[in-house]
């Protein structure tokens, strides 16, 4: 049941992302001059990402072959291995490649929408603030939903596949077979962040030096080709790169929590029996909790509306508070359902503290960056 719930909510998350994408893409694209600049940014970003992903693919395949060779022929087997030498090498390699592919897909979809929502946000800002706010927020949310939903689908899908194929008789060993998924995602995140970041900064400095210092062109003037390159870098680095980075973090957290749950079961099986806990339920707890977060985020995004006289930050905060509250409720349901009546509260309390700390950091950031506060 837990796996079905994760698959169902993750698919709903992807469908909601497509809904947001469709909503953004049907909006006005502005004047011909705006479209000309947007098309240049779009072409540059897509060309950069195609070249970067091709390089990542070559390196990922080479590393996957190396991983298989090391696991199959170099590494010394131990009695604690989750499967036979061949199975361990095969599934680690498959998980590595699958994690890299999912990370690339999530990052690309985020950037694909971003380079198309930019011009629509600019056009909406010429009409009213609420339209601009919703266009930008929903365009950015597409990346977030793709990252979380695909991460959950990838981890849960590999878990279900290995279990269905009966690769190992011990369910607690399955998380060890999908560790490669997180490392594949980490590889893509590394290249996406470094490649996009270096390109962005090089274009930014070049645009300032040539435009303002040598040619006397105002900053961010589209007549300066380096400005277009800088904006391309912002999209590939801050959208695709950040998406891959978040995907890697999400996947690693999920797999790490599953490994800890499996270790807890092996250390004290009697505790699980006394509390009438199911092993699958405890293993799936981090995935279920994050799946409920997808629902909370969807409701929070749809709740963001601002009037013409309202500070847009207030509308964003309102959506954030709704999301945080629903996330706490979802975390409580997951903990109470999967972790038993005696110990769930401690895990739930940890989750509440995490949510409250995130709210605190939002306030701290606003205090030091918003115009309403002195610093």
N, C-alpha and C positions, 0 to 999 in steps of 0.2 A: 504493500500500500504506500509506503514512504517513497519508493522509487517512482511509482505512478504519479504521486502528488508533485514530486520534483519535476518530472517530465512535463506534466500538465501546466504547471505555473510557468515554467521556462518557455514553453511554446506560446503561452499567452503573453509573456513578456516580449517575445519576438513579434507577435502579431500587433501588440500595442506599439512597438517601435515602428513597424510598417505603417500603422495608422498615423503616428506623429509625422513620419516622413511624407506621407501623402498629403497631410494637412499643410505642411510647410511648402511642398512643391507646387501646390495649386495657387499659391499667393503671387501677387504681382511682382514682376521682375524689374520694374522701373524703366527709365529712359534708355534710349539707344546708347548714349555715352556711358551710362552705368553698366550696361550689358557688355560693352566692348572691354571695359576694364575687368569685369567679372570673368569673361571668357578667357582673357589672358592668364588670370590667376588659376582658373580651372585647368587649362591646358598644361600649365607649368607644374601644378600640384600632381596631376595624374601622371605626367611623364616622369617626374621625380620618383613617385611611389612605385611605378612599374619597374624602373631601373633598380630601386632599392630592394623590392621584393624578389626580383630575379637573382640579385646577389645573395639575399638571405636564403633563397631556395637552394642554390648551389652549396652554400656552407652547411645548411641544415642536412642535406643529403649526405655530404661528406662526413659530418659529425655522427650522423645516424649509423653509417657504415662502421665508423670507428668504435662507437658504443657497442654495436653488435659483436665486433671482433674481440673487444676487451672482455665483454661478459661471457662470450662463448668459448674463447680460447686462452685468454690470459689470466683472468680472475680465478682465484682458488675457491672452489665451492665450500660452503660451510653447512652445518646441520640446521642452521636457522634460516636458510634460504627459503623464500616463499614458494618456489617451484623448482623443477629440474633446470639444469644449466641451459638447455636449449629454449625452454619456455620462458625463463627469466630474461634471456637475451632478446628473444623475439618480442615479448610484450613491452619491455622497456624501450626498445627501438620504435615499435609502433606508437606507443604513447608519446614518445618524444616528437615524432613527425606529426602526429595528430594535434598535439598542443601547439606546435609552431604554426600549423595550417589554420587552426581556429583563431589564434592570436592575430595572424595576418588578416583574416577575414573580418574580425571584429574591428581592428584598426582601420581597415580600408573603408568599411561601411560608415564608420564615424566621420572620416574625412570626406567621403563622397557626399554625404549630406551637408557637411559644414561648408564646403565650397559652393554649394547651391543655396544654402540658407543665408549666406552673407549678404548677397544682393537683395534678397527678399526682406531681410531685416532693415537694410538701409532704405528701401522703398517704403516699408511700413512706418519707419520713423518720420517720414515726411507727412504722414497722415495723422496718426495718433500714437500716444505712448504705449497704450495697452497692446496694440497690434505688434509693435516692435518688440515689446517684452515677451509676448507669447511666442513670436516667431523665433527669436533667439533662444529662448529657454527650450522650446520643443525641438529645435534643430540640434541643440547640444544634448538633449536627453536621449536622442536616438542612439548616440554612441554609448551612453551609460547602460541602456537596456540591452544593447547587443553584447556588451562586455560581460555583464553579469549572467544573462540568460545563456550565452554560448559557453561560458565557463562551467555553469551548472550542468548543461547538457553534455559537455565533454566529459567531465568527471563521472557523472552518474551513468552516462552511456558506456564508458569503458568498464565501470564497475559491473553493470548489468551484463555486458557482453562476456567478460571473463567468468562471471558467475554462471551464465547460461552454458558456456562451453565447457564448464567443469575443469578449468585449468588447474585449480587447486581445491582440495576438499576442505581447507580451513579458510573460512570467510575473513578471518582477521588478517590473513596474508594478502588479500586482494589490494588494499591500499599501497602496499610495497611494490606491487607490479605496475602501478600507474604513476609512480613518482616521476617517470620521464615526461609526463604531460606538463608538469610544472616547469621542468628544465627547458622543454621546447618553447614554451611561452616566454621564458626568461631570455632565451637567445634572441627572439624577435624583438622583445622590449629593449634589449641592449643595443641592437643595431638601429632600431627606430628612434630611440632617444638620442644616441650619439650622432647618427647620421643627420637626422632632422635638426638637432640642436646646433651642430657645427655649421651646417648650411645656413640656418636662420641667422646666426650671429655674424657670419661672414658677409651675408647679403646686407644685414642691417648696418654694419660698420662701413661697407662699401658704398651704400646709398648715402650715408651721411657725409663721407669724405668727398665723393664725387659731386653729389648734388649741392650741398650747402657750401662746402669749402671751395671747390674748383669752379663749378658752373653757376653758382649763385641761385640755384633753384630751391624754392621752399621745401621744407621737409614734407615727406609723403606726397609729393607731386607725382602723378601718374606718368608724366613725361619722362621721368627718370626710370630707365629699365630696372635699375637695382631696387627700386621701391616695389615693383611687381615681384621681383625675386624674393624680397623680404617678406611680402605677404604670402607668397607660396610657401616659404619656410615656416611661417606661423601656422599654416594649415597642416603641413606634413609633420611638423614637430609637436605642436601643441594639441593637435587632434589625433592623427594616426599614432604618433609616438606616445602620447599620454594614454590613449586607449589601450595600446599594447602593454604599457607599464601597469595600468590598472588590471588588465586581464591577467597578467602574470601574478600580481599580488593576490588577486581573488583565488586563482587556481592553487597557488602555494598554500594559502591559508586553509582552504577547504581540505586539501590532501593532508596537510600537517595535522589538522584537527582529527581527521579520520585515523591517522596513524596513532595518535595519542589515545583515542578511544579503543583501538584494537589492543594497544599495549596495556591499558587499564583492565580490559577483559582478561587478557592472559595472566595478569598479575593477581587477579582476585575474581575468579569465576563464581565463587560462592556468593559474593556480594550481588552479582547480577541475578542469581537464582532467588536470593532472599527478597530482593526488591521487585521481582517479577519483571525484570527488564529484558527486552529483546536485543540481541547483538546488532541486528540490522538497524533497529531504531536508534541505538546509540551512535552507530557509525554514520547514519544519515542525518543526525541532528544538525551539524553545521550547514548541510545543504538545505534542509527544510527551513531552518531559521533564515538563511539568505533568500530562499524562495519567497517567504512571507515578506521580506524586504522589497521584492519586486512589486508586490501588490500595494504596499504602503507608498512606494515612490510614485506609482501610477496615479494613485488618488491625490497625492500631494501636488503633482504637476498639473493635474486638471483643476486644482483649486486655486491656482495662481491667476488672479485677475486684478487689475489696478485701474482706478479711475484717473481722470486727467489731472486731478488735483492731489493725488496720493503719491507719496514717495515710492518709486518702484521697488526699493529695497524692502519696504514694509510688506509688499505683496509677496516677494520672494521668501521673506521670513515666515509669513503666514503658511505658505506651502511647506516650508521646512519643518515648522512645528507640527503640522498635521502628519507629515511623513514620520517624524520622530515618535509621535504618540502611537501611531498605528504600528510602527516597527516594534515598539515596546510591547504592545498587545500581542503581536505575532510571535515575538520571542517568548513571551509567557506561555502562549499556547504550545509552542514547540517544546519548551522545556518541561512543562507539566505532562505533556503527552508522551514524550520519549525518554525522559530521565527519571521517572518514578516519583512517588509522593514525598519521599523523605529528603532527597538531595537536590531536587530541581530548583529550589529557591535560591541556592547559592550561585548556580549557573545563571539564573535569571537576573540576580542582583549584579553579577559581573556585566551582563549585557546592558542593564540600565545605566551602570556607571559609564560604560563606553559611549552610549548615546548622549548622556549628559555632558561628557567631556567634549564630544564633537560640537554640541551646542555652545559650550563655553569657548571653544576655539573660534567659532563663527563670531561670537560677540567680541572676543579679543581682536580678531582681524578687523572687524568693522570699526572698533574703537580707534585703531591706529591708522585706518585708511579712509574712513568716511569723512565727508566735509562737515558733518554735524558735530564732530568732536574735536577738541582743541589740538591734540597731537597731530 
